[in-house]
Amino acid sequence: MEIKKNPKSNLENYSKLFVQLGLVLALFVTYVAIENKTYDKIIGELGMADMSADIEEETIEIQPEPPKPKPKTPPPPAPEKIEVIEDEKEVEETIIESTETDETEAVEVEEIEEVEEEEEVIEDVPFSIIEDVPVFPGCKGSKEEKKACLNKKMNQHVKRYFDAELANELGLAPGKKRIYLIFKIGKTGEIEDINARAPHPRLKKEAIRIAKKLPKMQPGKQRGRPVRVGYTLPISFNVE
């Protein structure tokens, strides 16, 4: 008995389809295998991993940039050629007349007025730099001797007229005290502009009283002219 096959059940008719499905499946598996990442499994001892030995120190070396070359200065421009052109024009000579006058000609001369130079006015001169020191009555000799004599006479005058008991009556603290008597020897030799610095007003008044008793002196001179001379007389005393 012959078996009849259904033409629809014949698989040969679908062979091309099966081939295409197989190719598509193979391509899909290949794509998945390529895209899928795999990692190696590392099995180590339990605990903390010391990675310091595997890390290499990196040293960064900074190299300075090489200096930029200086721009070369352009060479100076070549001098232009100077062409000498002959001047064909005649040069007119200039006649310079003499300015000298003849003896026969009269010359007018303007009158010259003489102007007197104003002399420098010297005001006050310190005693330390005066050229000619003031002369105390009775002092003689050279400039240095007159200067030493003046200082000596001043000290004698203070010792003679200063009231030493006044300092003890004022109740000042014991010790050495000092008064500065300041005045000027005027152009006529009189004592002017008397002032004093003292530890007590009564001592200041006493110092001014002593200065007023100074005699008239021969005035000091600077450049041969009488000037006022500043003088400072220190007075020292002890309070017991």
PASEFI-941666 format. One record per residue (C-alpha): residue number from 1; residue in one letter; y, x, z. Coordinates in Angstrom, 3 decimals. Each point is the difference from the previous one (the first is absolute). Layout:
BEGIN
+-----+---------+----------+----------+----------+
| num | residuo |    north |     east |       up |
+-----+---------+----------+----------+----------+
| NUM |       A |        Y |        X |        Z |
...
+-----+---------+----------+----------+----------+
end
This chain:
BEGIN
+-----+---------+----------+----------+----------+
| num | residuo |    north |     east |       up |
+-----+---------+----------+----------+----------+
|   1 |       M |    0.000 |    0.000 |    0.000 |
|   2 |       E |    3.264 |    1.560 |   -1.037 |
|   3 |       I |    2.764 |    0.082 |    2.587 |
|   4 |       K |    3.382 |   -0.934 |   -1.344 |
|   5 |       K |    3.035 |    1.765 |    1.446 |
|   6 |       N |    3.287 |   -1.616 |    0.513 |
|   7 |       P |    2.541 |    1.836 |   -2.094 |
|   8 |       K |    2.503 |   -0.225 |    2.938 |
|   9 |       S |   -2.373 |    1.841 |    2.327 |
|  10 |       N |   -0.224 |    3.033 |   -2.223 |
|  11 |       L |    1.684 |    2.873 |    1.901 |
|  12 |       E |    0.518 |    2.104 |   -3.051 |
|  13 |       N |    2.858 |   -2.235 |   -0.915 |
|  14 |       Y |    1.843 |    1.172 |    3.162 |
|  15 |       S |   -0.648 |    3.716 |   -0.271 |
|  16 |       K |    3.577 |    0.833 |   -1.042 |
|  17 |       L |    1.358 |   -1.971 |    2.908 |
|  18 |       F |   -2.239 |    1.846 |    2.454 |
|  19 |       V |    1.108 |    3.341 |   -1.422 |
|  20 |       Q |    3.663 |   -0.901 |    0.426 |
|  21 |       L |   -0.537 |   -1.185 |    3.609 |
|  22 |       G |   -1.844 |    3.208 |    0.788 |
|  23 |       L |    2.840 |    2.140 |   -1.346 |
|  24 |       V |    2.564 |   -1.987 |    1.966 |
|  25 |       L |   -2.048 |    0.373 |    3.199 |
|  26 |       A |   -0.442 |    3.741 |   -0.558 |
|  27 |       L |    3.720 |    0.470 |   -0.540 |
|  28 |       F |    0.802 |   -1.964 |    3.152 |
|  29 |       V |   -2.397 |    2.044 |    2.123 |
|  30 |       T |    1.450 |    3.226 |   -1.416 |
|  31 |       Y |    3.592 |   -1.090 |    0.727 |
|  32 |       V |   -0.886 |   -0.972 |    3.573 |
|  33 |       A |   -1.723 |    3.343 |    0.540 |
|  34 |       I |    3.033 |    1.933 |   -1.240 |
|  35 |       E |    2.583 |   -1.920 |    2.026 |
|  36 |       N |   -2.003 |   -0.018 |    3.209 |
|  37 |       K |    0.952 |    2.974 |    2.342 |
|  38 |       T |   -2.650 |    1.667 |    2.081 |
|  39 |       Y |    0.478 |    2.299 |    3.010 |
|  40 |       D |   -2.275 |    2.643 |    1.396 |
|  41 |       K |   -1.285 |   -0.830 |    3.410 |
|  42 |       I |    0.644 |    2.803 |    2.527 |
|  43 |       I |   -2.138 |   -0.139 |    3.084 |
|  44 |       G |    1.335 |    2.220 |    2.744 |
|  45 |       E |   -0.159 |    0.373 |    3.723 |
|  46 |       L |    1.638 |   -2.604 |    2.172 |
|  47 |       G |    3.406 |    0.910 |    1.437 |
|  48 |       M |    3.406 |    1.065 |   -1.184 |
|  49 |       A |    0.164 |    1.959 |   -3.237 |
|  50 |       D |    1.990 |    3.249 |    0.136 |
|  51 |       M |    1.886 |    0.209 |   -3.262 |
|  52 |       S |    2.308 |    2.856 |    1.008 |
|  53 |       A |   -2.383 |    2.585 |   -1.406 |
|  54 |       D |    0.008 |   -1.651 |   -3.413 |
|  55 |       I |    3.803 |   -0.276 |   -0.230 |
|  56 |       E |    1.607 |    3.056 |   -1.446 |
|  57 |       E |    3.517 |    0.831 |    1.053 |
|  58 |       E |    2.442 |   -0.161 |   -2.818 |
|  59 |       T |    2.922 |    2.379 |   -0.050 |
|  60 |       I |    3.014 |   -0.989 |   -2.015 |
|  61 |       E |    1.866 |    2.891 |   -1.447 |
|  62 |       I |    3.584 |   -0.698 |   -1.006 |
|  63 |       Q |    1.291 |    2.376 |   -2.552 |
|  64 |       P |    3.754 |    0.080 |   -0.501 |
|  65 |       E |    1.208 |   -0.800 |   -3.385 |
|  66 |       P |    0.979 |    3.089 |   -1.923 |
|  67 |       P |    3.779 |    0.373 |   -0.202 |
|  68 |       K |    1.486 |   -1.387 |   -3.083 |
|  69 |       P |    1.250 |    2.695 |   -2.289 |
|  70 |       K |    3.743 |    0.276 |   -0.023 |
|  71 |       P |    1.551 |   -1.159 |   -3.177 |
|  72 |       K |    0.983 |    2.894 |   -2.101 |
|  73 |       T |    3.710 |    0.296 |   -0.371 |
|  74 |       P |    0.964 |   -0.192 |   -3.598 |
|  75 |       P |    1.340 |    3.239 |   -1.434 |
|  76 |       P |    3.778 |    0.151 |   -0.297 |
|  77 |       P |    1.275 |   -1.218 |   -3.281 |
|  78 |       A |    0.604 |    2.666 |   -2.527 |
|  79 |       P |    3.671 |    0.851 |   -0.331 |
|  80 |       E |    1.659 |   -1.517 |   -2.911 |
|  81 |       K |    0.955 |    2.314 |   -2.725 |
|  82 |       I |    3.677 |    0.649 |    0.021 |
|  83 |       E |    1.419 |    0.206 |   -3.402 |
|  84 |       V |    3.131 |    2.044 |   -0.369 |
|  85 |       I |    2.397 |   -1.640 |   -2.353 |
|  86 |       E |    2.673 |    2.150 |   -1.362 |
|  87 |       D |    3.402 |   -1.398 |    0.709 |
|  88 |       E |    2.067 |    0.186 |   -3.077 |
|  89 |       K |    3.084 |   -1.383 |    1.677 |
|  90 |       E |    2.633 |    2.445 |    1.031 |
|  91 |       V |    0.723 |    0.199 |    3.730 |
|  92 |       E |    3.612 |   -0.434 |    0.902 |
|  93 |       E |    1.210 |    2.609 |    2.418 |
|  94 |       T |    1.760 |   -1.291 |    3.080 |
|  95 |       I |    3.045 |    1.937 |    1.046 |
|  96 |       I |    0.382 |    0.199 |    3.805 |
|  97 |       E |    3.532 |    0.497 |    1.086 |
|  98 |       S |    0.658 |    2.273 |    2.942 |
|  99 |       T |    1.099 |   -1.668 |    3.235 |
| 100 |       E |    1.794 |    3.081 |    1.260 |
| 101 |       T |    3.702 |   -0.395 |    0.388 |
| 102 |       D |    2.560 |    2.387 |   -1.251 |
| 103 |       E |    2.237 |    1.793 |    2.438 |
| 104 |       T |    3.003 |   -1.607 |   -1.648 |
| 105 |       E |   -1.346 |   -3.504 |    0.608 |
| 106 |       A |    0.806 |   -1.704 |    3.261 |
| 107 |       V |   -2.939 |   -1.129 |    2.086 |
| 108 |       E |    0.300 |   -2.863 |    2.435 |
| 109 |       V |   -1.864 |    0.618 |    3.244 |
| 110 |       E |   -0.716 |   -2.848 |    2.394 |
| 111 |       E |    0.929 |    0.598 |    3.580 |
| 112 |       I |   -3.007 |    0.631 |    2.234 |
| 113 |       E |    0.185 |   -1.616 |    3.379 |
| 114 |       E |   -1.620 |    1.887 |    2.824 |
| 115 |       V |   -2.211 |   -2.173 |    2.171 |
| 116 |       E |   -0.436 |    1.096 |    3.550 |
| 117 |       E |   -3.611 |   -0.036 |    1.168 |
| 118 |       E |   -0.617 |   -2.249 |    2.927 |
| 119 |       E |   -1.401 |    2.001 |    2.852 |
| 120 |       E |   -3.167 |   -1.245 |    1.613 |
| 121 |       V |    0.735 |   -1.739 |    3.274 |
| 122 |       I |   -2.362 |    1.197 |    2.700 |
| 123 |       E |   -0.442 |   -2.447 |    2.859 |
| 124 |       D |   -2.235 |    0.949 |    2.919 |
| 125 |       V |   -2.097 |    3.178 |    0.097 |
| 126 |       P |   -2.854 |    0.551 |    2.477 |
| 127 |       F |    0.458 |    2.852 |    2.443 |
| 128 |       S |   -3.217 |    1.662 |   -1.228 |
| 129 |       I |    1.300 |    0.580 |   -3.572 |
| 130 |       I |    3.760 |    0.447 |    0.528 |
| 131 |       E |    1.351 |    3.155 |   -1.606 |
| 132 |       D |    2.617 |    0.736 |    2.692 |
| 133 |       V |   -0.944 |   -1.520 |    3.360 |
| 134 |       P |    2.631 |   -1.502 |    2.286 |
| 135 |       V |    1.353 |    2.528 |    2.506 |
| 136 |       F |   -0.021 |   -0.867 |    3.697 |
| 137 |       P |    3.023 |    1.364 |    1.863 |
| 138 |       G |   -0.708 |    3.565 |    1.046 |
| 139 |       C |   -2.823 |    0.665 |   -2.519 |
| 140 |       K |    0.319 |    3.013 |   -2.317 |
| 141 |       G |   -2.105 |    2.148 |   -2.310 |
| 142 |       S |   -2.078 |   -0.700 |   -3.108 |
| 143 |       K |   -1.184 |   -3.420 |   -1.174 |
| 144 |       E |   -3.272 |    0.297 |    1.892 |
| 145 |       E |    1.763 |    1.173 |    3.161 |
| 146 |       K |    2.488 |   -2.884 |   -0.187 |
| 147 |       K |   -2.876 |   -2.447 |   -0.479 |
| 148 |       A |   -1.917 |    1.365 |    3.006 |
| 149 |       C |    3.178 |    0.026 |    2.071 |
| 150 |       L |    0.718 |   -3.648 |   -0.863 |
| 151 |       N |   -3.451 |   -1.117 |    1.160 |
| 152 |       K |    0.368 |    2.013 |    3.210 |
| 153 |       K |    3.415 |   -1.475 |    0.792 |
| 154 |       M |   -1.333 |   -3.526 |   -0.626 |
| 155 |       N |   -2.804 |    0.468 |    2.531 |
| 156 |       Q |    2.406 |    1.413 |    2.566 |
| 157 |       H |    2.304 |   -2.976 |   -0.506 |
| 158 |       V |   -2.849 |   -2.458 |    0.626 |
| 159 |       K |   -1.164 |    1.786 |    3.169 |
| 160 |       R |    3.543 |    0.009 |    1.298 |
| 161 |       Y |    0.833 |   -3.692 |   -0.491 |
| 162 |       F |   -3.363 |   -1.856 |   -0.014 |
| 163 |       D |   -0.710 |   -2.024 |    3.147 |
| 164 |       A |   -3.595 |    1.003 |    0.813 |
| 165 |       E |   -0.172 |   -2.350 |    3.037 |
| 166 |       L |    0.585 |   -3.020 |   -2.265 |
| 167 |       A |   -3.512 |    0.213 |   -1.468 |
| 168 |       N |   -1.593 |   -0.152 |    3.456 |
| 169 |       E |    2.142 |   -2.985 |    1.017 |
| 170 |       L |   -1.139 |   -2.102 |   -2.965 |
| 171 |       G |   -3.607 |   -0.215 |    1.206 |
| 172 |       L |   -1.554 |    1.500 |   -3.121 |
| 173 |       A |   -3.635 |    1.058 |   -0.015 |
| 174 |       P |   -0.499 |    3.621 |    1.070 |
| 175 |       G |   -0.291 |    2.558 |   -2.774 |
| 176 |       K |    1.998 |    1.741 |   -2.655 |
| 177 |       K |    2.619 |   -2.125 |   -1.762 |
| 178 |       R |    2.148 |    0.738 |   -3.035 |
| 179 |       I |    3.336 |   -1.234 |   -1.338 |
| 180 |       Y |    1.173 |    0.582 |   -3.575 |
| 181 |       L |    3.785 |    0.331 |   -0.282 |
| 182 |       I |    1.191 |   -0.429 |   -3.602 |
| 183 |       F |    3.542 |    0.624 |   -1.197 |
| 184 |       K |    2.049 |    1.594 |   -2.802 |
| 185 |       I |    2.520 |    2.812 |    0.060 |
| 186 |       G |    2.788 |   -1.255 |   -2.252 |
| 187 |       K |    2.113 |    1.767 |   -2.590 |
| 188 |       T |    2.612 |    0.706 |    2.665 |
| 189 |       G |   -2.529 |    1.164 |    2.594 |
| 190 |       E |    0.111 |   -3.222 |    2.057 |
| 191 |       I |   -3.216 |   -1.682 |    1.236 |
| 192 |       E |   -0.678 |   -3.230 |   -1.949 |
| 193 |       D |   -2.629 |   -2.765 |   -0.365 |
| 194 |       I |   -1.649 |    0.584 |    3.380 |
| 195 |       N |   -3.345 |   -1.712 |    0.618 |
| 196 |       A |   -3.040 |    0.589 |    2.188 |
| 197 |       R |   -3.632 |   -1.026 |    0.501 |
| 198 |       A |   -1.129 |   -0.110 |    3.617 |
| 199 |       P |   -2.741 |   -1.661 |    2.119 |
| 200 |       H |    2.680 |   -1.994 |    1.902 |
| 201 |       P |    3.388 |   -1.459 |   -1.005 |
| 202 |       R |    1.782 |    1.837 |    2.859 |
| 203 |       L |   -1.431 |    3.303 |   -1.190 |
| 204 |       K |    1.274 |   -0.769 |   -3.500 |
| 205 |       K |    3.438 |   -0.708 |    1.411 |
| 206 |       E |   -0.104 |    3.275 |    1.946 |
| 207 |       A |   -0.900 |    1.989 |   -3.124 |
| 208 |       I |    2.903 |   -1.529 |   -1.951 |
| 209 |       R |    2.353 |    0.859 |    2.898 |
| 210 |       I |   -1.120 |    3.640 |   -0.175 |
| 211 |       A |    0.590 |    0.148 |   -3.785 |
| 212 |       K |    3.549 |   -1.255 |    0.392 |
| 213 |       K |    0.739 |    2.981 |    2.278 |
| 214 |       L |   -0.872 |    2.538 |   -2.729 |
| 215 |       P |    2.988 |    2.139 |   -1.010 |
| 216 |       K |    1.559 |    0.069 |   -3.433 |
| 217 |       M |   -1.729 |    2.525 |   -2.243 |
| 218 |       Q |    0.670 |    1.800 |   -3.224 |
| 219 |       P |   -1.478 |   -2.300 |   -2.721 |
| 220 |       G |   -2.984 |    0.983 |   -2.103 |
| 221 |       K |    0.477 |    0.812 |   -3.667 |
| 222 |       Q |   -2.028 |   -0.626 |   -3.137 |
| 223 |       R |    1.081 |    1.833 |   -3.184 |
| 224 |       G |    3.118 |    1.115 |    1.849 |
| 225 |       R |    1.118 |   -3.526 |    0.924 |
| 226 |       P |   -0.032 |   -1.654 |    3.440 |
| 227 |       V |   -2.697 |   -2.672 |    0.273 |
| 228 |       R |   -1.489 |   -2.186 |    2.683 |
| 229 |       V |   -3.101 |    1.531 |    1.544 |
| 230 |       G |   -2.749 |   -2.077 |    1.594 |
| 231 |       Y |   -1.403 |    1.347 |    3.271 |
| 232 |       T |   -2.858 |   -1.184 |    2.246 |
| 233 |       L |   -0.141 |    1.248 |    3.572 |
| 234 |       P |   -3.262 |   -0.682 |    1.909 |
| 235 |       I |    0.340 |   -0.286 |    3.810 |
| 236 |       S |   -3.201 |    0.409 |    2.039 |
| 237 |       F |   -0.364 |   -0.699 |    3.739 |
| 238 |       N |   -2.739 |   -0.736 |    2.557 |
| 239 |       V |   -0.300 |   -3.136 |    2.096 |
| 240 |       E |   -1.700 |    0.557 |    3.364 |
+-----+---------+----------+----------+----------+
end
